[in-house]
């Protein structure tokens, strides 16, 4: 495998400081509010995670954003919901990539193309420098997909199983 030097340099220079600049506290709070509001319309769970970059050895090994998203899905316990209806929206800033990992409760319900459309919306906004707007719109779009398949429980008995605050890795 050949080394992708441009990717390595992007990751080396995508620091937590840069992440804090494009996702400041008010953006994280807006994302948290969007998750909280979205979850009023469905009984699914949304977990949002942002990572500045991967380690150099992971880049050399060719780790993809999707592979990392799958790891984060497990580490954050998104799979651990009562009816397997959690999703992870994962942002890898250095690669300008958004991945959505959905638990097995979505198998046969939401297509890969539908999840990709949410990712594409977010990536488009990010390219325009609209990180907060892209993240909030992505949460809202994902929430609409969740609402279609996991409507709110009668009487509002839904327990919030995952934190709504974005994880900054």
C-alpha positions in Angstrom: 0.0 0.0 0.0 1.3 3.4 -0.9 1.3 6.2 1.7 -1.2 9.0 1.0 1.1 11.9 2.1 -1.5 14.6 1.6 -3.9 12.7 4.0 -1.2 12.3 6.5 -0.4 16.0 6.5 -4.1 16.9 6.8 -4.3 14.8 9.9 -1.1 16.1 11.4 -2.3 19.7 11.0 -5.9 19.0 12.0 -5.6 19.7 15.7 -8.0 19.9 18.6 -7.5 23.6 18.5 -8.8 23.7 14.9 -11.7 21.5 16.0 -12.5 24.0 18.8 -12.4 26.8 16.3 -14.9 25.2 13.8 -17.0 23.6 16.5 -16.9 26.1 19.4 -18.9 25.7 22.6 -22.0 27.4 21.1 -21.9 25.0 18.1 -21.7 22.0 20.4 -24.6 23.4 22.4 -26.7 23.9 19.2 -26.0 20.3 18.2 -27.0 19.1 21.6 -30.3 21.1 21.4 -30.9 19.7 17.9 -30.5 16.1 19.2 -32.7 16.8 22.2 -35.5 18.4 20.0 -35.2 15.6 17.4 -35.6 12.9 20.0 -39.0 14.4 20.9 -40.3 13.3 17.5 -39.1 9.7 17.7 -38.0 7.0 20.1 -34.7 6.4 18.4 -31.3 7.6 19.8 -28.8 9.9 18.1 -25.2 10.2 19.2 -23.0 12.8 17.6 -19.2 12.5 17.7 -16.5 14.8 16.3 -12.8 13.9 15.9 -10.1 16.2 14.6 -7.8 13.6 13.2 -6.5 10.0 13.4 -3.1 9.0 14.7 -0.2 8.8 12.1 0.0 5.0 12.5 -3.7 4.7 11.7 -3.2 6.8 8.5 -0.2 4.7 7.5 -2.3 1.6 8.0 -5.0 3.0 5.7 -7.8 3.3 8.3 -10.8 4.8 6.7 -13.3 7.2 8.3 -15.9 4.4 8.1 -13.7 2.0 10.0 -13.1 4.6 12.7 -16.8 5.4 12.8 -17.5 1.7 13.5 -15.0 1.7 16.3 -16.5 4.9 17.8 -20.0 3.4 17.5 -18.8 0.5 19.8 -16.8 2.7 22.2 -19.6 5.1 22.8 -22.1 2.2 23.3 -24.5 3.4 20.6 -25.4 -0.3 20.0 -26.6 -0.5 23.6 -30.2 0.7 23.2 -33.2 -1.3 24.2 -34.6 -1.8 20.7 -31.4 -1.4 18.7 -32.4 2.0 17.3 -29.4 4.1 17.9 -27.4 5.9 15.3 -24.0 7.6 15.4 -23.2 10.7 13.3 -19.4 10.7 13.1 -17.4 13.7 11.8 -13.7 13.2 11.0 -12.6 16.8 10.5 -9.2 16.1 8.8 -10.9 14.1 6.0 -13.9 16.4 5.8 -15.9 13.2 6.1 -19.2 12.4 7.8 -20.3 8.8 8.5 -23.5 7.5 9.9 -23.5 4.1 11.6 -27.0 2.8 12.4 -27.8 -0.1 14.7 -29.3 -3.3 13.4 -32.8 -2.1 14.2 -32.6 0.0 11.0 -31.7 -3.0 8.7 -34.1 -3.1 5.9 -35.8 0.2 7.0 -33.4 3.0 6.0 -31.3 2.6 2.9 -27.6 3.4 2.6 -28.6 6.1 0.0 -30.8 7.8 2.6 -28.0 7.8 5.2 -25.6 9.0 2.5 -27.9 11.9 1.6 -27.7 13.1 5.2 -23.9 12.9 5.2 -23.8 14.7 1.8 -25.9 17.6 3.2 -23.5 18.0 6.1 -20.4 17.7 4.0 -21.7 20.3 1.6 -22.3 22.8 4.5 -18.9 22.0 6.0 -17.2 22.7 2.7 -18.9 26.1 2.8 -17.5 26.7 6.3 -21.0 26.3 7.9 -20.1 23.7 10.5 -22.8 24.4 13.1 -25.5 24.7 10.4 -24.4 21.5 8.7 -24.3 19.6 11.9 -27.7 20.8 13.0 -29.3 20.2 9.6 -27.8 16.7 9.6 -29.3 15.9 13.0 -32.6 17.2 11.8 -32.6 15.1 8.6 -31.5 12.0 10.5 -34.3 12.7 13.1 -36.8 12.7 10.3 -35.6 9.2 9.2 -35.8 7.9 12.7 -39.3 9.4 13.2 -40.5 7.5 10.1 -39.5 4.2 11.6 -39.5 4.8 15.4 -42.4 7.2 16.2 -42.6 8.5 19.8 -43.9 6.1 22.4 -47.5 6.7 23.6 -47.6 9.0 26.6 -44.0 10.1 26.0 -42.6 7.2 27.9 -39.3 7.3 26.0 -36.2 7.1 28.1 -33.1 9.1 26.8 -30.6 6.2 26.6 -27.6 8.0 25.1 -26.1 11.4 25.9 -27.3 14.2 23.7 -24.1 16.3 24.1 -21.7 15.7 21.2 -18.6 13.6 22.0 -15.4 15.4 21.1 -12.8 12.8 20.7 
